[in-house]
C-alpha cells in the first residue's frame, strides 16, 4: 500500500515536471510593414496555419523548423500607428498561440496631433 502511494506521488511529480519543461507556443509581430510574424515553441517540423487580422484577414501556412520556430511574412499587409491586430498560429499537431493587441492611443486634436502636445509654434505664444 505504501509503495503504491509512493509510486502515485512520484508519477504525479514527474508528470508536472514534464509539463513544465514543455515549451509553450508563442507568436510575436517582428515587423509591421510588411507584417512579419515569428513563432516559437511549436513542435518540430509542425505545419502551422498563421492567421493575421488587421483591417483585412490574411492566412499563410508555414512549417516550423527542427527547434519549433517559424517566420511568416505577409506581403501587402501592414499595421498602422495605433491599429489593433490579432494573430493566431495553429499547428497540425496541437500547438496553438494567439496574440491580440489593442493599443492605447492618445486622443487626437483637430489637426490630427495628440491633444496634449501643442505644436511647437503654438508653444511659444
C-alpha positions in Angstrom: 0.0 0.0 0.0 2.8 2.4 0.9 4.7 1.5 -2.3 1.6 2.3 -4.4 1.1 5.6 -2.7 4.8 6.5 -3.2 4.6 5.4 -6.9 1.5 7.6 -7.4 3.3 10.6 -5.8 6.4 10.1 -8.0 4.2 9.8 -11.1 2.3 13.0 -10.3 5.5 15.0 -9.7 7.2 13.6 -12.8 4.2 14.5 -15.0 4.1 18.0 -13.6 7.8 18.4 -14.3 7.3 17.1 -17.8 4.5 19.6 -18.4 6.6 22.5 -17.0 9.6 21.6 -19.3 7.4 21.5 -22.4 7.8 24.9 -24.3 4.6 26.8 -24.8 3.9 28.1 -28.3 4.1 31.9 -28.7 3.9 34.4 -31.5 5.2 38.0 -31.9 4.9 40.6 -34.6 8.5 41.5 -35.5 7.8 43.9 -38.3 4.7 46.0 -39.2 5.3 46.7 -42.9 5.2 44.1 -44.3 3.8 42.3 -41.3 6.2 39.6 -40.2 5.2 37.1 -37.5 7.7 34.9 -35.6 6.6 31.8 -33.7 8.5 29.7 -31.2 7.6 26.7 -29.0 5.8 24.7 -31.8 6.5 21.0 -32.4 9.4 20.1 -34.6 8.5 20.4 -38.3 4.9 21.1 -37.5 2.7 22.6 -40.2 1.4 25.9 -38.8 -1.5 28.0 -40.2 -1.0 31.6 -39.3 -4.0 34.0 -39.4 -3.5 37.7 -39.3 -6.4 40.1 -38.9 -5.9 43.9 -39.2 -8.3 45.8 -41.4 -8.3 42.7 -43.6 -7.7 39.0 -42.9 -4.6 37.1 -44.2 -3.7 33.5 -43.9 -0.5 31.6 -44.6 0.7 28.1 -44.0 4.4 27.6 -42.9 6.4 24.8 -41.4 8.2 25.1 -38.1 11.9 24.2 -38.2 13.5 21.4 -36.1 13.5 23.6 -33.0 9.8 24.6 -33.4 10.3 28.1 -34.7 9.0 29.8 -37.9 8.7 33.1 -39.6 5.7 34.2 -41.7 5.8 37.3 -43.9 2.6 38.8 -45.2 3.4 40.8 -48.3 1.0 43.6 -48.7 -0.2 43.6 -45.1 0.7 46.4 -42.7 -0.2 47.5 -39.2 -0.6 51.3 -38.9 0.0 53.5 -35.9 -2.4 52.7 -33.1 -4.1 50.0 -35.1 -5.3 46.8 -33.3 -4.5 43.4 -34.7 -4.9 39.7 -34.0 -2.6 36.8 -34.8 -3.4 33.1 -34.4 -1.0 30.3 -35.2 -2.4 26.8 -35.1 -0.2 23.8 -35.7 -1.4 20.5 -37.2 0.0 18.6 -34.1 -1.8 20.6 -31.5 0.3 23.7 -30.8 -1.6 27.0 -30.5 -0.5 30.6 -30.0 -2.7 33.7 -30.0 -1.8 37.4 -29.7 -4.3 40.2 -29.6 -3.1 43.8 -29.4 -5.4 46.7 -28.8 -3.2 49.7 -28.3 -4.0 52.6 -26.0 -3.6 55.7 -28.1 -3.6 59.4 -27.2 -6.7 61.3 -28.3 -6.2 63.3 -31.5 -6.6 67.0 -31.6 -8.3 68.9 -34.5 -5.2 68.8 -36.7 -4.5 65.1 -36.1 -1.9 65.9 -33.4 -2.2 64.4 -29.9 -4.4 66.8 -27.9 -1.9 67.0 -25.0 1.1 68.1 -27.2 0.8 71.6 -28.7 2.5 72.5 -31.9 6.0 73.9 -31.5 4.9 77.3 -33.0 1.9 77.5 -30.6 4.1 76.6 -27.5 5.9 80.0 -27.7 2.7 82.1 -27.7 
